[in-house]
Amino acid sequence: MIKGPRLWKRAKKLIPGGSQLFSKRAELFLPELWPSYYMKAKGVFIWDLDGNKFIDMSYMGIGACVLGYADPDVNRAVKKAISLGSMSTLNCPEEVELAELLLKLNRWAGMVRY
């Protein structure tokens, strides 16, 4: 048996439904062959645990985000944030910057909460 389905069977014994999301359950697709787990994702491509390469065309935001996986600009920004300390009990200035951008895009909204 290939690695993904084998790991899926283990997960179902430990995690209700085998996944945190209903939409990620292999039973919705092709249980014995569905690549439930990945080892790498870049752009629109995703590689399963056996090294098979797929174009991720999943549905409803469960697949690749708009920028694709591992976008270089996003990766750089994340690495910079981590190097500066990514967790604190204080607020970070990016919260205000993001709120301003979101309100600029959604003028109907009076405030932002996330």
C-alpha positions in Angstrom: 0.0 0.0 0.0 1.3 3.5 -0.8 2.2 5.8 2.1 -0.7 8.3 2.0 -3.5 5.7 2.4 -1.5 3.8 5.0 -1.1 7.0 7.1 -4.8 7.8 6.5 -5.8 4.4 8.1 -3.6 5.3 11.1 -5.1 8.7 11.4 -8.7 7.4 11.4 -7.8 5.5 14.6 -6.5 8.7 16.3 -8.5 11.6 14.8 -12.3 11.5 14.4 -13.0 11.1 10.7 -9.2 11.0 10.1 -8.9 14.7 9.5 -9.7 18.1 11.2 -11.9 19.1 8.2 -14.7 17.1 6.6 -13.7 18.3 3.2 -10.2 16.6 3.6 -11.6 13.1 4.2 -10.3 10.6 1.6 -13.7 8.9 1.6 -15.1 11.9 -0.3 -12.8 11.1 -3.2 -10.9 7.8 -3.9 -10.0 6.4 -0.4 -7.4 3.8 -1.5 -5.5 6.2 -3.8 -6.3 9.7 -2.7 -3.1 11.6 -1.7 -4.4 12.7 1.7 -0.9 13.9 2.8 1.8 15.9 1.2 5.5 16.3 1.6 6.0 19.4 -0.6 3.9 22.1 -2.3 5.1 24.9 -4.6 3.1 27.1 -6.9 0.1 25.1 -8.1 1.9 21.7 -7.6 1.8 19.4 -4.7 3.8 16.2 -4.1 2.4 13.3 -2.1 4.3 11.2 0.4 5.4 8.8 -2.4 6.8 11.7 -4.5 4.0 11.8 -7.1 3.4 15.3 -8.4 -0.1 16.7 -8.9 -1.6 20.0 -10.0 -3.8 21.0 -7.0 -7.2 21.7 -8.4 -9.1 21.1 -5.2 -12.2 23.1 -4.5 -13.6 25.8 -2.2 -10.3 27.1 -0.8 -9.1 23.8 0.5 -6.3 23.7 -2.1 -3.7 26.2 -3.2 -4.3 29.8 -2.1 -4.5 32.6 -4.8 -0.7 33.0 -4.8 0.0 29.3 -4.9 2.1 27.4 -2.4 5.5 28.6 -1.2 5.3 32.1 -2.9 8.8 33.6 -2.6 7.5 37.0 -1.5 5.3 35.5 1.2 8.1 33.2 2.3 10.5 36.1 2.7 8.0 38.1 4.7 7.2 35.1 7.0 10.9 34.4 7.5 11.5 38.1 8.4 8.6 38.1 10.9 9.8 34.9 12.5 13.4 36.3 12.9 12.0 39.3 14.7 9.9 37.2 17.1 6.6 35.9 15.9 4.7 35.6 19.2 4.1 38.2 21.9 1.5 39.3 24.4 1.7 42.7 22.9 0.1 43.8 19.6 2.2 44.1 16.4 2.0 47.1 14.1 1.0 44.9 11.2 -2.4 44.4 12.8 -3.2 48.1 12.2 -1.6 48.1 8.7 -3.7 45.1 7.7 -6.9 46.7 9.2 -6.3 49.8 7.1 -5.8 47.8 3.9 -8.9 45.7 4.5 -11.0 48.8 5.2 -9.6 50.4 2.1 -10.7 47.4 0.1 -14.1 47.0 1.8 -15.3 50.6 2.3 -18.7 49.3 3.6 -17.0 48.0 6.7 -16.6 50.3 9.6 -14.0 48.3 11.5 -12.0 45.1 11.3 -11.7 42.1 13.6 -9.6 39.0 13.0 
